[in-house]
Amino acid sequence: MVDYCNECGKPLKENAEFCIYCGNDVRSSRTISNIQNNQSKKENDLKKQSRYLLSDSQRKLFLNRIIPYLIIGCTIWLTTEILFSFLFKGTSFTPEFIIIYVSFIIADLIAFFLFFLTARKNQILISLLFYFMFTCLAGTISLPIIMFNPNLSRQVNMFIVASLEGTLIVALLSILLRNRYLNKGNVFIHVILFLVFLALAEGAFFLIFSIENWILTLSITLPYILIVSLIIIFYGAIAMKNEGKQPWSYILFKVLGILLMSLLIAVAVAILVLVIIGLAIICGDGNLDLSGLSFSGFGGKKKKKKNT
């Protein structure tokens, strides 16, 4: 890198103490420049290192506000999904139902938009009210799927439970680590505990839903739980960097928005996987019954060979 004289602006020779053009002593200016460059480099390195590290105030707010409300939201979503599935059980696709369903969806979108507006304006209580309304009405989204095939109700519950488990992993991680959560020098303990909780979450998932086809289920649920938990950990940390500049309810909204996006992608991937598997089975045996096929494997029946 070529240095220039701060007096005449002409290039200096390497390690020169005086400018050969104007005679200016460049030793002091070069020292100051080196100090500034070193400070700038240290600041940049510190920013890179602290990208996902939280201060005490950020950590406290994240653990006492963001995580609990995410867990409450998932719990409300799961509860209302089960409730609406029961209330609309046996309902047919009548014009009246379509009107009711569309009204639910519009109301849910309005609640989400109002949650965004009020959270951004730091209206905490009102924004949380709209947040709870959104999570409550989110339980109606899957009604057409369940009405089309009541057996798919458990599959819908699986995605919600997986979202809840991913959030609980972060909660347990933060509860055990406390002041060491996303703190410098604690990477190893984060990784170990995360893997332990991930294994426990997957095991609980298999027990709750009595999984039989564990290979297919593991290939879908494990990445999804992993994605949910990592989004909360890393994107949550980045969002918390604006703590003090943005209301914490707005940070909650941003984390929720990313989680919803991951859910939509996960559902699309799951549907694609099932379609590919279904096509593969049909091509292999055109007479095979796919009615019991699900990404969980429960309820699926193996086709018996006929004696010839």
Stockholm file with secondary structure:
# STOCKHOLM 1.0

chainA/1-308         MVDYCNECGKPLKENAEFCIYCGNDVRSSRTISNIQNNQSKKENDLKKQSRYLLSDSQRKLFLNRIIPYLIIGCTIWLTTEILFSFLFKGTSFTPEFIIIYVSFIIADLIAFFLFFLTARKNQILISLLFYFMFTCLAGTISLPIIMFNPNLSRQVNMFIVASLEGTLIVALLSILLRNRYLNKGNVFIHVILFLVFLALAEGAFFLIFSIENWILTLSITLPYILIVSLIIIFYGAIAMKNEGKQPWSYILFKVLGILLMSLLIAVAVAILVLVIIGLAIICGDGNLDLSGLSFSGFGGKKKKKKNT
#=GR chainA/1-308 SS CCCBCTTTCCBCCTTCSBCTTTCCBCHHHHHHHHHHHHHHHHHHHHHHHTSSCCCHHHHHHIIIIIHHHHHHHHHHHHHHHHHHHHHTTTCCCCHHHHHHHHHHHHHHHHHHHHHHHHHHTTCHHHHHHHHHHHHHHGGGTTHHHHHHCGGGHHHHHHHHHHHHHHHHHHHHHHHHHGGGTTCTTCHHHHHHHHHHHHHHHHHHHHHHTTCSCHHHHHHHHHHHHHHHHHIIIIIHHHHHTTBTTBCHHHHHHHHHHHHHHHHHHHHHHHHHHHHHHHHHHHHHCTTCCCTTCCSSCTTCCCCCCCCC
#=GC SS_cons         CCCBCTTTCCBCCTTCSBCTTTCCBCHHHHHHHHHHHHHHHHHHHHHHHTSSCCCHHHHHHIIIIIHHHHHHHHHHHHHHHHHHHHHTTTCCCCHHHHHHHHHHHHHHHHHHHHHHHHHHTTCHHHHHHHHHHHHHHGGGTTHHHHHHCGGGHHHHHHHHHHHHHHHHHHHHHHHHHGGGTTCTTCHHHHHHHHHHHHHHHHHHHHHHTTCSCHHHHHHHHHHHHHHHHHIIIIIHHHHHTTBTTBCHHHHHHHHHHHHHHHHHHHHHHHHHHHHHHHHHHHHHCTTCCCTTCCSSCTTCCCCCCCCC
//
